[in-house]
Amino acid sequence: MATTTGLFHGLNFVIITNNTDEFSVDAISARLKANGANKCVVYKNEEESNQVRDLNQTKQEMCHRFDHDIHAIISNTSNFWFYRVAAFDYLIPVVTPDWVQACVGSKRITRASGFSPNPGHVLKNCQIYISRHSFSSSEYELYSALLRSLGALCIDYLSSKASHIVTKDAQDPAIAAVASIEGLNIKYVLPTWAVQTFMTEMYIDEEIHTLNPKDRPNDVRKQLSDAWKRLETLELQPTVKFLQNHKFFLSLDLTLPSPSYGFLIDLIEAAGGVVIRHVQSKDIRRSSGDCFVGQSRKSDDCHEADQEKLHIGNIIWILHMWSLATFVDPIEKLLLSPLRPRVFKKDELILGYTTYLGQQRNYIQKLVEALGGISTTEFTKKNTHLLSCFPFGQKYDAALRWKDSCKIVNHLWLEDCYRYQKQMASDDDKYAVLPVHGGLSTRLGQMPLSSSTHSTFDEDPADTIIPQEMITDGTFQNPFSQEENHDGILEHASSAHIIGDAPILVDAKETSNLENSVNGTSREQTPETDHTDNFNAQHDSSKFLVLKPDGASNSTVAPIDLKLSRKPSELEYSLTPEVGQERENMNSPIRDQSPPLSGSTEAAHLQPGVSSSLASETPSQLPSSANSRRAKEKAVMKLHTDMEALNEFQQSLKRKKSGALLPEELQRRKQLKVMEDRVRGLLENGDITDKPKGKGKRPYDIVAVCTGCHEAIDDMDLELLKMLGITIEGTITPHCNTIIAPKKLRTAKFLTSLSFNPLKYALLPEFLTSVITVARNGTLGDKFPDVAHYVIPDLDKEILERTHLHTKVFQRAGIVSINVTDDVPGGRDVLSSILMAHGVQDVHVLPKKFAETDIHANTNKKKSPTHILVAQKATQAKRFNKLCAQLQQEKKVLVVEWNWCVNSIFKLEVDFGSSDYVVCRS
């Protein structure tokens, strides 16, 4: 019988089923209840129930069907009628059944977003650091919202688990901090990578967006400019025109460079909205538009918009509506409007929280920082408040012991503080109720900013525009917070602090060659990890390095043992004026350029459609300041005065947006256009077995990786193949369904490809060559190659059929844990990734002189070996067998060579009876 634990104590789950699921609902429900779940409701999703509903109707129906709060939804699909509302409005994690297994296996609740069933979450396996040093607050808000909508985990601390650094500065301090560390696989990419991924809804190869740390600033600017120009050929295509009949004013305080400003306009227009230009605040009128997007609550534009009773939101509001595919009044949520003044000093609100999952954690962090406080995942006597869902848990018990200095509150207290703009009495009875009554309707994130229809802001003399002196003296904290870290790598980071502009934590074991640091800031912050309290003590007391990424040549690094208890004074420093000044300069990259404005006499007759072209041609709008009037006058002088020229520019941009392309890019585009016409003709007239039907259909549906071939395929051929529905990825992604190789190979890509679910095709390189030849030259009788004629000969069709199974090869054999020696051929990291792709959950590398306690057992219900080792030498096998014999438990030992694993993968079947490559068994 399975061991009962309190892992999911108090949590309520909904399990979605449609009778075609490849998982056992009863088994999942039993496992949840065995681990302490409070409720497990099984909901059968009917096709007829997926009819279109508006947002409020869906929320009302959810509250009617589920009369209790829901903490997570288990589903193999995001195709059910209340998915968008549940995931993006109620902030309920929607996860696959694998999440339950991962939580139980690791004995802690792991990050939910990595298990999202939403096919649009193409970056759910990425942990991305967005440089605050490189981007203004508006840019940071835009790019972080884009990446989160794609399922990415946006982190404020760099660790060895980071996958990307997004920046537009090749000498970014974040890059400098990690570039010399061996073993890290972090990609340095331009923000255009995030934008292209968002526009295409596909994982985009980073190559053309990758920064070289040795590049000069001029080269980087040209690379960024070229990347933006390539994106002009792409179009955003939302499924619903949810902004139809809405017209938007964009505030002058949005500090966005021209390309990203133009992208924001395209985002609004793609959803059916219209952007209205204005020169002065008085040009903002309800008669011209009904929506306003701004950064600061106290700008003149925002006050005018409030007087005109407009819908006043921020950039996050636009992406929130994009995720929901419906229009939302920003006052229905607390954080969809320009930020309000801070209510607390940083030492007045040091909030710990527990038992919150998924996007709720990010919401709490952002709300606390908007209030001026600090949020921590570790809980110590420094904490002034504990935010809890339930009246139990280790943190809750500790807060009871520290009741004189720490108050236990529910989320209503935190949200009321922001809503009413004052420090609410934490001892009020309604803030002590745990859990909060009301079910879904009163859960975290459901409190509106204002109960009135249009009065978005209360009168308040405080100013949220941040003075320069606050930046330079280090007291300003950016109103954004880090995402959750599911690896537990920063679990004990309660003594870590944000340092300079870009706080970075790196595993000290991987950075022993770095020097020691002497700089930091006074802000205490802990990166987020997933709960639970029950298992905090089980994680290693790994050492991390806090790096000061200010670009200074004399910057050094200090090792910090995160498990040690240190006084705040030992780690708190001040941000130097030089760093603050550098940040100010980076945040205003177009300070001397004029914004794209209208509303002057000459521009009074501009049509709404002109807005997009202006954004592409002119720099972005400048922030409001004391000399804003002079800036506006200068901007007006720079407007197009010749309306004919403006109209001609608009038409040429709408045709191809190619007016600013370099000559070689224009030539390449002409070549692509010729091939595109030829491909279209072949599709219309060629003899194709499965001729595509309808607009946009392609003859192939292939996302492939190549191994042992086509290493030098050029960009032109890649574009050509994409026109035909063939995407060639540089690395394996979740969307891959094809392997292309000259034969059956033992490479990592080939072996991993057999884990694709499914592997639709295993093709010879000649297939791509034939497709390119037909498309370029129109040869072979104008007939596109049939994939059936290019199958790798020594890969049986039966093998491909097995990739459709819902379990992996080692899962089916009952192998969940394998030990490997540290000298296995190919490298332990590569072998581990291959084995885990095929269902092994735990690949444990044994030290050279391993002992009995180092060996991991293979515990499962199937009749498979209890202890498995992949060894390189006979002496290792002998030692392993001897140590296993000393164990007191039941043992069935199997020692094999790596070739045994390779054969099992090639066959997608494990044969325990075979003696091939078996060193010993007992």
Secondary structure, 3 states (H helix, E strand, C coil): CCCCCCCCCCCEEEEEECCCCCCCHHHHHHHHHHCCCCEEEEEECCHHHHCCCCHHHHHHHHHHHCCCCCCEEECCCCCCCCHHHHHHHCCCCEECHHHHHHHHHHCCCCCCHHHCCCCCCCCCCCEEEECCCCCCHHHHHHHHHHHHHCCCEEECCECCCCCEEECCCCCCHHHHHHCCCCCCCCEEECHHHHHHHHHHCCCCCCHHHECCCCCCHHHHHHHHHHHHHHHCCCCCCCCCCCCCCCEEEECCCCCCCHHHHHHHHHHHHHCCCEEECCCCHHHCCCCCCCEEECCECCCHHHHHHHHCCCEEECHHHHHHHHHHCCCCCHHHCCCCCCECCCCCCCCCCEEEEECCCCHHHHHHHHHHHHHCCEEECCCCCCCCEEEECCCCCHHHHHHHHCCCCCEEECHHHHHHHHHHCCCCCCCCHHHCCCCCCCHHHHCCCCCCCCCCCCCCCCCCCCCCCCCHHHHHCCCCCCCCCCCEECCCCCCCCCCCECCCCCCEEEEHHHCCCCCCCCCCCCCECCCEECCCHHHHHHCCCCEEEEECCCCCCCCCEEEEECCCCCCHHHCCCCCCHHHHHHHHHHHCCCCCCCCCCCCCCCCCCCCCCHHHHHHHHCCCCCCCCCCHHHHHHHHHHCCCCCHHHHHHHHHHHHHCCCCCCCHHHHHHHHHHHHHHHHHHHHHHHCCCCCCCCCCCCCCCCEEEEECCCCCCCCHHHHHHHHHCCEEEECCCCCCCCEEECCCCCCCHHHHHHCCCCCCCEEECCHHHHHHHHHHHHCCHHHCCCCHHHHECCCCCHHHHHHCCCCCCHHHHCCCCEEEEECCCCCCHHHHHHHHHHCCCCEEEEECCCCCHHHCCCCCCCCCCCCEEEECCCHHHHHHHHHHHHCCCCCCCEEEECHHHHHHHHHHCCCCCCCCCCEEEEC
